[in-house]
């Protein structure tokens, strides 16, 4: 739990550069006009136990929406793991373009964590579990909370200030139908055009759609074909779900890094 407090003297945001070598800690209450915040729960435990920080030490906070702030621990409340911090300056880091969402059939077991961890590190801005006719795994009642935690840890590890949004499960047809005019849709399928021959998306958003290892059914591909989605082939091999997703995300990240 994080509780933000607004002081009477508003802190003026100054230009700064976040040092990528420093650890970040999650504080969703970090926003303009907030110069004091309370950090407790798992984040406070990490600060106090794993990082062995104490009152007077400097830390970096992020709110999961692009704001990063430099702060100092000013108090620890009693024996509880609750910290009060003073925010000195903050910087907003905009999302890289295109904004990339991943709609993906769920792999089995621990491969879900691998998928979300790696996708977050590569800049995924949102995740949509895909309900396909050949899907084997369905999300449980606590899945969204667990996935959010995996994404949060990946943000902290990779120093990404934007926490991916977790969306509800949809079919391929429903997912593709959500894409607006400012969104390019890439659907992974062996019958598509080779990835290297595809121009990079120029629109504001990119939606990557990856089906189960058995592939999309003919009916699902027919519904996809009725949209403006681009069908992308990743070669002749049958890739695992997470492999196909990471291949496409890596292609986008590397292409926009130069």
N, C-alpha and C positions, 0 to 999 in steps of 0.2 A: 504494500500500500504506500502511496506517495501523496503527500499533502502539500500543495503550494501555498505560500503566503505572500501577499502583495504589500510592500511597504508604502509609506506616504511619499517618500522621495523616489521617484521612478529612476531606475538605472538606465542610463543612456547606452544603447548598443553601439559598440565600437567595432571597427574593422579589425579582424584578427585572423590568424591562420592556425587551424587546429593541427598540432603535431601528431602525425600518424603513428609515431612510436609509442604514444601514451595510451593507457587503457581508458575505456569509456564505461560509464555506468548509467543505467537507464533511469530516467526521471521524467515521466510524462508531464509533470507540472512546470517544466522549463519553458517559459514563454515571455514575450515582451512585457515589461513592467513588473516581473517577478524577480526579486533579488534575494529571497530566502526560501528555502525548501526543506522538507523533511524526507529523509530516505530511511526506510526500514525494510523488514522482510528479507528476502533472498539477496537483494542488492546490498543491503547493509552488512549482512553476514559475509558476503564476498569482500567488501571493502575492509572489514575489520579482521576477518580470519584468514582468508586466502591472500589478500594483498598486504595485510599487517599495517594498515594505515591508521593514523590516530589524529586527535584534535590538533589543528594547526597545519595539517598536510593539505596539499593542493590536489584536486581531482578534476576530471573532465566528465561532464554529464551530457546526455543526449535525450531528446524527447520522443524519438521514433518518427518524427514528422519533419526532420531536416534541421532542427536547431541543435547546435552544440554549444556548451557553455563551460567556461573556466570558473571553478569554485574552490572554496576552502572549507574544510570541516571546522565548525566553530563550537560544537557541543555534542556530547553523547549523553543521552538521558538515562541516568541511573544505571541499573544493571542490564537494561534492555538493549537490544541491538537497534537502537533508533538514533539516527544522526541528523543534526541540523547543519545546513551548509549555507554559506554566503556566496552568491553568484556575483562575480566581478565583471564579466563580459561574455557576450554570446555572439554567435555567428549563424546565419541561416545558409545552408548548403542546398541548392535546388536539386531536384531529381535530374539524373542524366536522361537524355532523349535518344531513342524513343523509350517511353515508359513500358516496361515489359511485364506482362502478366502470363502466368503459366496455368493452363488448364490440362490436367493430367489424370489418367487412370491411376489408381493407387497400387503401388507395388506391395509385396508381402512383407510383414514383420519389420525388422530394423531398416530395411531399404527405404522405408518412408522417411526416417530421420536423415539418412544419407542424402536422399533427394532434396529435402527442404533445406538442409544445411548448405549443400553445395549451390543450390539455386539462389539462396539468399546472398551468399558470398559473391555470386556472379551478377547481382543487381536486380533480381526479381522483385517487382513491386507489389505483386498480388498472386495468390494461389487459389485456384478453383478445382476441387476434386471433381473428377469426371465420372459420371455414371454411364457406362457403356453396356451394350448387350452381352459382351464377353467379359465384363468385369468380374473379378473373383473376390476382391476385398471391398468392403463398405466401411465408411467411417463410423466409429462408435460415438456414444454421447459425450465423451471427454476428449475426442480427437482434436477439435479446434483449439482447445486450451493447450494441449500438449504440443501441437504444431506451432502455436504462437511462441511457446517457450523455446522450442528448437530454433526458430527464426531469430528470436531475440539474442540467443547465445551466439548465433552465426553473425549477427550484426556487430556484436561486441568484439568478436574475434577478428572480423575483417574490417572493422572501423567504418561500417556503413551506417549513416545516421538515419536512414529511412527503414522503418520496420514494415515488412510486407503485410498487406491485408489478407485475412483469411475469409474466403467466401463460402457460400452454401454449395452443396453438390448439385450439379445440373447434367443433363444429357448433352451429347455433342451438338445436336440441333439447337437446343436452348442456349448453349454457350456461344456458338457462332452468331446466333441472332442478336446477342447483346452488343456485338461490335458495332460501333457507330461509323460515321463517314470519316472520322479522323483516326481510324484504327485499321492497321494491316493485320490480316489473320494468316498465320502459317499453320498448316495441318501436316503432321508427319505421317507419311504413307509411302510404301515402296513403289506405288504406281505414279508418284509425282515426278516433278522435274528435279534434277540434281541440285543440291544446295549451292555449289560454287557458281552455277549459272544464274542464280537469282540476284537481282539488284537489291541492295540494302534498303530497308523500308525508310521512306522519307516522312511518313506521317508521325503525328505526335505519340501514338500508342502502337504497340505490337502485342498481339495475342498469339501465343504458341500453344497448339493443341496436340497432345500426345495420347494415343489410345493404349489399350492393354497389349500385352505381348502377342495375343492372338490376332491383333489388328482390328480395325473397324469392320463392321458387317457391310454388305452391299447397301442395305437400307440406310445405314448411317452415312455412308459415303454419298448416297444420292441426296440426302438432306443437306450435306455439306456443299455438294456441287451446286445447289440452288442459290448459294450465297456467293459473295465475291472472294471467298477464301482461296488462298494459294496452296496447292498441295505440293509438299516438299519431300523428296527422297533423300535418305541418308545412306544409300548404298544397298547392296543385295543381301546383306546379312540381316538376321532378325535380332534386333537390339533389345536389351532390357529397357523397361519404361524409363528408369532414371538415367540410363546411358543416353537415350535419344534426347531427353529433355536437356541434359547438361551439354550435349554436343551443340544443340541449337543456341542455348544461352551463351556458351563460350564463343561461338561464331559472332554473335552480336556484340558481346563485350570487346572482343579483340578488334573487330572491324571499326568500332567507334573509339578506340584508344589511340588511334594514329591520325 
